[in-house]
Amino acid sequence: MPSSMGSFVDLNLDGSPMKNGTDQMVAPTAPAQKYVTFDEDEPSTRTYDNTQPFTAPTVPSYGNPSGNYGNAPTYGDAPSGNYGNTTEDGYMPSGGGMVTENTGQPCLSMEQPKLEQIKKWTVQNYKFTKQLVSEKFGHSTKTVDKDLEDRIEELRLSKVQYGNMLREARVMFARFEALLTTHHNIRAQFQTLISHAPDLQDQLQASATTHSILEKNGEGLLGAIKTFVDSLNTLVNVTIQDTFLTIKNYENSRIEYDAYRNDIVTLQNAPQTEANKNRLLELQVIFENRKQKWEKLKRDTNTKLDLLGENRSMVMKTQLEMFNSAVIAYFSGNGDKLSEVLAEYHIKTKKSSEDGDATTNSFLARNE
């Protein structure tokens, strides 16, 4: 065994060291050793004697020159010193607050009025959510305007139907646009083959002219479809959606109105103590305010529904007449009628063919 581990001692059965011939206890001894260490800061070496009692090294006291940490600040007990520059982000570990960078004065992380607002908002939302859940389970009464509820339900169904129409119109636009691209590509192929097949020149030229006219008229119909899609999109996602925002505000105000109304009924049936009487007076004032708000939003909702019905009827009549006229004119091959429809409804289209007016050898021209 290495010498640094000391020597072994014989033990009695009870664990006590055995004595030698001189009646002295034999204890393990550790020879004095010299350990050499290297200091990074100093090129010289330092030696330590392991026979000397251990002494704890001196630790520098950062921010406390006396080295006494008995009164170090703890979390939750704000110190009296200036900690304004202790951290870069101005965080003060104790006291639960923030400090300014220049003065070091503590400031509240949230003002008291804001805490009161959050508390009030939480209580109100709990009250309204409780009222809504109670209505769902039939544990609370609900104020219902039958005529207005029927109009709102009819509007919900109409929105679904118009949304389906909008989806199909977008599909039609995409597929018809792909068809026009096919007309354009095949017309270009016919014109390319004219110089390579002189014996088919007349037939190729007639086919190219026909697809040129189809492409031109198709651009007009595509413009009509796009106008129809844009009008439907405005109706569904702007006009009707704006009306539903008003309806949502109306329904929220109705829930608030019923919540305070049920609270008043509960207090009226409760024992008439002084606290309940005072609370009842407070609730009646709030209830009147909520009632006025609910009645106002009810009038606004009826007005919005009236305006929406008039606007929807006027816009859809115009758009359906335009769309129907454009479809008939295109599929009947009447390019002049299609141009009249586009001009009447101020629909602009791009000119995708330079020879769109040449109809001498067109199959459609001969059919006309």
N, C-alpha and C positions, 0 to 999 in steps of 0.2 A: 504494500500500500504506500502511497506517497506520504511524505512526511507532513505535508500540509493538512492531512486528515487527522493527526494526533495519534495516540497509542490506544490499545484496547485494555479494558479493565475487567478482571474476573469478578463475578457477582455471586453473592450468596443466593440461597433458595428464595429468600424474602426480597431479593432485588437490591440489597445493600452491598456496597463494594467490599471485597475481601481485604484483610490486612496482610501486610508482608511481615517479614521477620522482625522489623524494627517497630512494630505496632503503630505504624502510620498508614493513614489512608492513601490509597493510590488513586489519584485523579488524573484524568486526561489532560495532557499539556499540549499546547500548540507552540512550536518554536516561532520565535520572532521572524517574520518575513518582511522583506522589503519589496513593495510593489512599485513599479515605475510606470507612470502614465505620461501621456503627451498632451499638452495643452495646445489647442489650435491657435489661441491668441498669443502665446509666448513660446519662443523656440526652445527654451530650456525645459527640463523635465522636473517633475515634482515627485517626491517619495512619501509614502504613508506607512506608518508602523501599525500593524494589526494588533499589537499588544496594548495599545493605548485605548482608553474608553472612547466610544463613538460620540461624536459631536455633530449635531445637525448643521448643515451648511447654512450660511446666512442668505436669505431670500430677499431680493430687493423689494421694497414696498412701493408699488406704483400708485401714485396719487395719495399715499399716506406715509409721510416721512418717518413717523414714529414707529412704524411697523406693528402697531396695535390694531388688530382686526376685531376686537371685541365689540366695537360700536359701528361695525360696517352696516350700511343701509340695507334693509331687507325689502322685498317686494310687498307692496301694499302700505309701506310707511315712507312717505316722501321725505327725503333728506332736506336739510336746510341749505346745503351748498348749491353752487351754480353748476348745473350740468348742461348748460346750453351748448357746449362744444364737445360733449363726450362722444357723440356719434354723428355720422355724416347726415343721416336722415332726420335728425332731431328727435329721436325716440328716447324717452326717459323711462328706464326700466321700472322705477317705483313710482307710486302715486297714480298710475292708471291714466296719465294724461300726456300731452305733447308739450314741448318747450320750443320757444322761438330761438332762432339761430343766433340773433344778436343780443337779446336781453336775457335769455334763459328763463323767462317767466313762464310758469305752466299755464296752459290753456286747455279748456274742455274739448274733448274729442267730438262731442255732440251737445248742442245747446239744449237747455231744458224745454223751451217751447217745442222743439222738434220731437223730443221724447213724448211730450204730451200729445202731439199730433199723431205720432205712431200708435200710442196707446188708444186714442180715440178711434183711429182708423181700424185697429184690430178688433175693438169691441163691436163697432158697427158691422164690420164684415162677418163676424161671428153671428151677430143677430140676424143679418140678411140671409146668410147661408142656412142657419137654423130654420128660418121661415120657409125657404125654398125646399129643404128636405122634408119639413113637416107637410108641406103641400103635396109632395110626391107620394108620401105614405098616407095621405088623407087624415092627418092629425091636426090640421089647421085649415081654417076657411080661406077662401081665395076670392078676391073681387074680380068679376068677369063681366066684360062688355060683350054681349053675344054678337052684335052686329060687327064690331071692330075685330073681334077674334075671327069671325068668318072671312072677313076681307083679308086679314093677314094670312090665313091658311090658304086662301085662293091665290094670293100672290106667291106663296112658297111653291105651290104646284105649277104656277105659270113660269116661275124661274127655272124649274127643272125642265119643262118642255122647251122653253127657249134655249136653254143650255144644250139640250140634245140637238136642236136645229142648228145651233152654232157649230157644234162638233161635226155634223154631217156636211155643212157648207164648207168648212175648212178642208175636209177630205175631198170634196168635189173640186175645190180650187187646186189642191195639190195634184190630183190626178189629171185634171184638164191642162194644167201647166206642163205636165210630163207629156201629154198628147201633142201639145203645140211644139214641144222640143222635137218630138218624132217627126212631125210635119216638116219642120225646118231642116232636119238632117236628111230626110228622104228627098226633099226638093233639091238639096245640094248634090245628092248622088245622081239624080236624073240629069241635072245640068252638066255634071262632070262626064256622064256617059254619052252626051250628044256628040262630042268631038271624036269619040272612040267607036261609035256605031252609026255611021252615016245612014245606013238603011233604016234605022229606027229613030231618025231625027224628029220627024213629025210627032210620033207617039210620045217620045221622051219630052219634047217641048210642051205638049198638051198636058201631060201628067205633072210636069214641073209647075206650069201655070196654075193648074187646079190646086195643088198643094200650097202654092203661094197665096191664092185667094183664101183657102181654108185657114192658113196661118194668120192672114190679115184679119179676117172676120173672127177668128178665134181669140186674137188679142183684144178685140172689142168685147166679146163675151167674158173673157177672163177679167177685164176691167170691171164689168158689171158684177161678176161674182165677188170680186174683191170689195167693191163698194157695199154689197149686201152683207158680206162677212164683217166689215168694219162697223156697219150700223148695228148689226146684231151684237157684236162685242161691246159696243158702247151701251146698248140697252141692258145687257145682262150684267156686265162687270162694272158699270159706272152708275147708270141711272137707278136700276133696281137695287144695287148694292148700297147706294146712298140712302135709299128709302129704308132698307133693312137696318142701317145704323140708327136712324130715328126710331124704328120699331124696337131696337135693342134698348135704347135709352128709355123708351116708354115702359118696357117690361121691367127694367131695373127699378124705375120709380114706382111702379105698381107693387113690387116686392117690398120696397122700403115702406110704402104707405100701409100695406097690410101688416108688416112687422110691428110698426108702432100702434096700429089699430088693435092688434091682438094683445099687445102689452097693456094698453089702456083697459081692455076688457078684463085682463087678468088682475090688474090692480083694483078695479072696481069691485071684483068679487073677493078680494083679499080683505083681511081685518083693517078697519079704518083707523089705523094709527097715525100719529103725527108725521112720521117719516113717509108712510105710504101716501098721505094726502099731499105732502110737498112734492114727492116724486110724480104723483098723478098730474099736478099742475104743470110741472116741467114737461112731461110727456105730451100733454095736450097742446102746448105751444109748438113743440117739434112736429106733432102730428098735423097741425094746421098748415105748417110750412110744407111738409111732404105732400099733403093733399093738394095744395095749390100747384106744386111742381108736377104732380101726376096728372092733374086736369089740364094743365098747359101742354104737356107732352102728348096727351091724348088728342087734343085739338090739332097739334102739329102733325101727328101721325095721320089723322083723317085728311088733313090738307095735302100732305105728301102723297097719300094714296090717290086722291082725286087728280092731282097734277100728273102723277105717273100714268094713270089710266088714260088721260087725254093725250099725253105725249106719246105713249106707246101706240095708241090707235092711229094717230096721225102719221107717225114715222113708219110704222109697219105697213100701212096702206100704200104709202109712196114707194117703199122699198120692194114690196111684193109685186106691184104693178110694173116697176122697172125691171125687176128680175124676170118676170114672166114674159114681158115683151122682148127682152134681149134673147132669151132662150128660144122663143118661137122664131124670131128673125134669123138667128144663126142656123138652126136646124132645117129651116125652109130654104136656105140658101139666098135669102134676101139681104144682101149686103147694104143696099141703100136704106132699108128700114132699120137695120141695126145701127147704121150711122146716125139716123134721125133720133133713135132712142138714146144713144150716147150723148148727142148734142143737147137733147131736151133735159137730161139729168146732169149735164155738165161733167161727164165722165171722160177723162183723158186716158189715152192708151199710147204705147210706144209703137212706132212704125218699124216692124221687123222685116218688111219686104219692100224692096224698091219697085218691083213690077207688080204691085198689088192691083193697079188699075187695068192691067192688060187682061181682058176677059174674052178676047176673040176666039181662042181655041180652048177655052175652059169648058169642061163638061157641065159645070153648074150654069155657065152662061148659056149654053145651048138648051139646057132644061128650062131656063127662064123664058 
